[in-house]
């Protein structure tokens, strides 16, 4: 039983590349996350899975707040059908992760990601509640404009040991 094997792992990396992972599959992954309370490092690579939508993203992000020890989070949603709604839902949850020090998001080729997502990321980075010191985001071939990407870049400050925006 996979669930029994991962519940005490501090590190979890799941790679779904060109698997046609759909929203129901994301729900199954969310169940694993719900049971994995001690994860400190989570990396989800869901790439080239166009059947994954904002619904699947919501399933996954809804479980993040149940991971109180999480300090490293990477979401690779490259070439999925996730839009602003999914990205904004993810960013909304980040504020409830008090130990988060690294956040990475690869939304390359997600055509429904726009400046609305960029504005939400800027709001999160401006928050005084975050102890984030490493930030990485890839917005290549999305609908985020140069202006939106520059607003995120403008949030770079001395509090980040690593800060990267690709657009």
C-alpha positions as a LaTeX table, in Angstrom:
\begin{tabular}{lrrr}
\hline
Residue & $x$ (\AA) & $y$ (\AA) & $z$ (\AA) \\
\hline
Unk1 & 0.00 & 0.00 & 0.00 \\
Unk2 & 1.63 & 3.22 & $-1.23$ \\
Unk3 & $-0.17$ & 5.32 & 1.35 \\
Unk4 & 1.36 & 3.41 & 4.25 \\
Unk5 & 4.85 & 3.78 & 2.78 \\
Unk6 & 4.83 & 7.56 & 2.39 \\
Unk7 & 3.14 & 8.78 & 5.56 \\
Unk8 & 6.42 & 9.29 & 7.44 \\
Unk9 & 8.65 & 10.39 & 4.58 \\
Unk10 & 10.31 & 13.80 & 4.94 \\
Unk11 & 10.83 & 14.10 & 1.17 \\
Unk12 & 8.40 & 13.29 & $-1.62$ \\
Unk13 & 8.98 & 13.74 & $-5.33$ \\
Unk14 & 6.33 & 12.68 & $-7.82$ \\
Unk15 & 6.99 & 12.90 & $-11.54$ \\
Unk16 & 4.10 & 12.63 & $-13.99$ \\
Unk17 & 5.48 & 13.48 & $-17.41$ \\
Unk18 & 3.23 & 12.95 & $-20.42$ \\
Unk19 & 1.01 & 10.62 & $-18.43$ \\
Unk20 & $-2.33$ & 12.29 & $-19.16$ \\
Unk21 & $-2.82$ & 12.69 & $-15.43$ \\
Unk22 & $-6.34$ & 14.01 & $-14.96$ \\
Unk23 & $-8.20$ & 15.70 & $-12.13$ \\
Unk24 & $-9.22$ & 12.39 & $-10.54$ \\
Unk25 & $-5.57$ & 11.31 & $-10.51$ \\
Unk26 & $-4.71$ & 14.59 & $-8.78$ \\
Unk27 & $-7.36$ & 13.72 & $-6.20$ \\
Unk28 & $-5.59$ & 10.43 & $-5.52$ \\
Unk29 & $-2.28$ & 12.26 & $-5.08$ \\
Unk30 & $-4.04$ & 14.68 & $-2.72$ \\
Unk31 & $-5.07$ & 11.71 & $-0.56$ \\
Unk32 & $-1.41$ & 10.71 & $-0.29$ \\
Unk33 & $-0.47$ & 14.26 & 0.70 \\
Unk34 & $-3.24$ & 14.33 & 3.33 \\
Unk35 & $-1.70$ & 11.28 & 5.00 \\
Unk36 & 1.89 & 12.55 & 4.72 \\
Unk37 & 2.00 & 14.99 & 7.62 \\
Unk38 & 5.79 & 14.98 & 8.05 \\
Unk39 & 6.87 & 16.04 & 4.57 \\
Unk40 & 9.39 & 18.87 & 4.64 \\
Unk41 & 10.27 & 18.79 & 0.94 \\
Unk42 & 7.62 & 18.28 & $-1.76$ \\
Unk43 & 8.28 & 18.33 & $-5.49$ \\
Unk44 & 5.45 & 17.68 & $-7.92$ \\
Unk45 & 6.33 & 17.44 & $-11.59$ \\
Unk46 & 3.13 & 17.29 & $-13.60$ \\
Unk47 & 4.12 & 18.12 & $-17.15$ \\
Unk48 & 2.42 & 17.62 & $-20.49$ \\
Unk49 & $-0.75$ & 16.43 & $-18.78$ \\
Unk50 & $-3.37$ & 18.57 & $-20.50$ \\
Unk51 & $-6.21$ & 16.73 & $-18.74$ \\
Unk52 & $-5.17$ & 18.34 & $-15.47$ \\
Unk53 & $-7.29$ & 21.45 & $-14.90$ \\
Unk54 & $-7.91$ & 23.91 & $-12.07$ \\
Unk55 & $-10.02$ & 21.22 & $-10.38$ \\
Unk56 & $-7.02$ & 18.89 & $-10.08$ \\
Unk57 & $-4.85$ & 21.79 & $-8.96$ \\
Unk58 & $-7.42$ & 22.58 & $-6.28$ \\
Unk59 & $-7.35$ & 18.98 & $-5.03$ \\
Unk60 & $-3.58$ & 19.21 & $-4.64$ \\
Unk61 & $-3.35$ & 22.68 & $-3.12$ \\
Unk62 & $-6.14$ & 21.98 & $-0.63$ \\
Unk63 & $-3.85$ & 19.48 & 1.10 \\
Unk64 & $-0.80$ & 21.73 & 1.41 \\
Unk65 & $-2.01$ & 23.46 & 4.55 \\
Unk66 & $-2.06$ & 20.04 & 6.25 \\
Unk67 & 1.73 & 19.86 & 5.87 \\
Unk68 & 2.95 & 22.05 & 8.76 \\
Unk69 & 6.62 & 21.08 & 8.38 \\
Unk70 & 6.85 & 21.87 & 4.66 \\
Unk71 & 9.80 & 24.14 & 3.93 \\
Unk72 & 10.51 & 23.36 & 0.27 \\
Unk73 & 7.74 & 23.32 & $-2.35$ \\
Unk74 & 8.11 & 22.96 & $-6.10$ \\
Unk75 & 5.10 & 22.74 & $-8.41$ \\
Unk76 & 5.83 & 21.87 & $-12.03$ \\
Unk77 & 2.59 & 22.25 & $-13.96$ \\
Unk78 & 4.17 & 22.83 & $-17.34$ \\
Unk79 & 1.83 & 22.37 & $-20.31$ \\
Unk80 & $-1.27$ & 21.52 & $-18.29$ \\
Unk81 & $-4.71$ & 23.13 & $-18.55$ \\
Unk82 & $-4.26$ & 25.03 & $-15.27$ \\
Unk83 & $-5.32$ & 28.70 & $-15.45$ \\
Unk84 & $-5.19$ & 31.71 & $-13.15$ \\
Unk85 & $-7.74$ & 30.08 & $-10.86$ \\
Unk86 & $-5.38$ & 27.18 & $-10.12$ \\
Unk87 & $-2.28$ & 29.34 & $-9.67$ \\
Unk88 & $-4.09$ & 31.83 & $-7.45$ \\
Unk89 & $-5.44$ & 28.95 & $-5.34$ \\
Unk90 & $-1.89$ & 27.69 & $-4.88$ \\
Unk91 & $-0.56$ & 31.11 & $-3.89$ \\
Unk92 & $-3.47$ & 31.60 & $-1.47$ \\
Unk93 & $-2.41$ & 28.47 & 0.42 \\
Unk94 & 1.27 & 29.46 & 0.68 \\
Unk95 & 0.60 & 32.00 & 3.40 \\
Unk96 & $-0.59$ & 29.14 & 5.64 \\
Unk97 & 2.77 & 27.35 & 5.41 \\
Unk98 & 4.73 & 29.02 & 8.23 \\
Unk99 & 7.98 & 27.13 & 7.58 \\
Unk100 & 8.11 & 27.57 & 3.81 \\
Unk101 & 11.53 & 28.89 & 2.79 \\
Unk102 & 11.64 & 27.80 & $-0.89$ \\
Unk103 & 8.90 & 28.07 & $-3.49$ \\
Unk104 & 9.16 & 27.18 & $-7.15$ \\
Unk105 & 6.48 & 27.19 & $-9.81$ \\
Unk106 & 6.95 & 26.13 & $-13.42$ \\
Unk107 & 3.84 & 27.23 & $-15.33$ \\
Unk108 & 5.49 & 27.27 & $-18.76$ \\
Unk109 & 3.04 & 26.72 & $-21.63$ \\
Unk110 & $-0.04$ & 27.19 & $-19.42$ \\
Unk111 & $-1.98$ & 29.50 & $-21.73$ \\
Unk112 & $-4.61$ & 30.40 & $-19.13$ \\
Unk113 & $-2.06$ & 31.95 & $-16.74$ \\
Unk114 & $-2.22$ & 35.76 & $-17.01$ \\
Unk115 & $-1.22$ & 38.94 & $-15.21$ \\
Unk116 & $-3.89$ & 38.13 & $-12.62$ \\
Unk117 & $-1.62$ & 35.31 & $-11.39$ \\
Unk118 & 1.38 & 37.63 & $-11.48$ \\
Unk119 & $-0.45$ & 40.15 & $-9.28$ \\
Unk120 & $-1.27$ & 37.41 & $-6.75$ \\
Unk121 & 2.38 & 36.31 & $-6.65$ \\
Unk122 & 3.44 & 39.93 & $-6.06$ \\
Unk123 & 0.96 & 40.18 & $-3.18$ \\
Unk124 & 2.33 & 37.03 & $-1.63$ \\
Unk125 & 5.94 & 38.17 & $-1.95$ \\
Unk126 & 5.04 & 41.52 & $-0.39$ \\
Unk127 & 3.48 & 39.79 & 2.60 \\
Unk128 & 5.35 & 40.27 & 5.84 \\
Unk129 & 4.15 & 36.86 & 7.01 \\
Unk130 & 6.39 & 34.87 & 4.70 \\
Unk131 & 9.88 & 33.72 & 5.66 \\
Unk132 & 10.53 & 32.71 & 2.08 \\
Unk133 & 14.16 & 33.19 & 1.13 \\
Unk134 & 14.31 & 31.34 & $-2.20$ \\
Unk135 & 11.87 & 31.97 & $-5.03$ \\
Unk136 & 11.74 & 30.57 & $-8.57$ \\
Unk137 & 9.02 & 30.98 & $-11.20$ \\
Unk138 & 8.85 & 30.15 & $-14.90$ \\
Unk139 & 6.16 & 31.99 & $-16.87$ \\
Unk140 & 7.47 & 31.37 & $-20.39$ \\
Unk141 & 4.81 & 31.05 & $-23.06$ \\
Unk142 & 1.96 & 32.00 & $-20.73$ \\
Unk143 & $-0.34$ & 35.00 & $-21.11$ \\
Unk144 & 1.61 & 36.94 & $-18.46$ \\
Unk145 & 2.80 & 40.18 & $-20.03$ \\
Unk146 & 6.28 & 41.66 & $-19.69$ \\
Unk147 & 4.75 & 44.20 & $-17.30$ \\
Unk148 & 3.38 & 41.40 & $-15.09$ \\
Unk149 & 6.73 & 39.61 & $-15.03$ \\
Unk150 & 8.53 & 42.86 & $-14.22$ \\
Unk151 & 6.22 & 43.46 & $-11.26$ \\
Unk152 & 7.30 & 40.09 & $-9.86$ \\
Unk153 & 10.95 & 40.90 & $-10.57$ \\
Unk154 & 10.46 & 44.17 & $-8.69$ \\
Unk155 & 9.75 & 42.21 & $-5.53$ \\
Unk156 & 13.37 & 40.98 & $-5.35$ \\
Unk157 & 14.99 & 42.26 & $-2.19$ \\
Unk158 & 17.85 & 41.46 & 0.11 \\
Unk159 & 15.67 & 39.01 & 2.05 \\
Unk160 & 15.90 & 36.49 & $-0.82$ \\
Unk161 & 19.10 & 34.48 & $-1.10$ \\
Unk162 & 17.90 & 33.27 & $-4.51$ \\
Unk163 & 15.29 & 34.94 & $-6.70$ \\
Unk164 & 14.53 & 33.96 & $-10.30$ \\
Unk165 & 11.79 & 34.93 & $-12.74$ \\
Unk166 & 11.83 & 33.44 & $-16.23$ \\
Unk167 & 9.50 & 35.01 & $-18.79$ \\
\hline
\end{tabular}
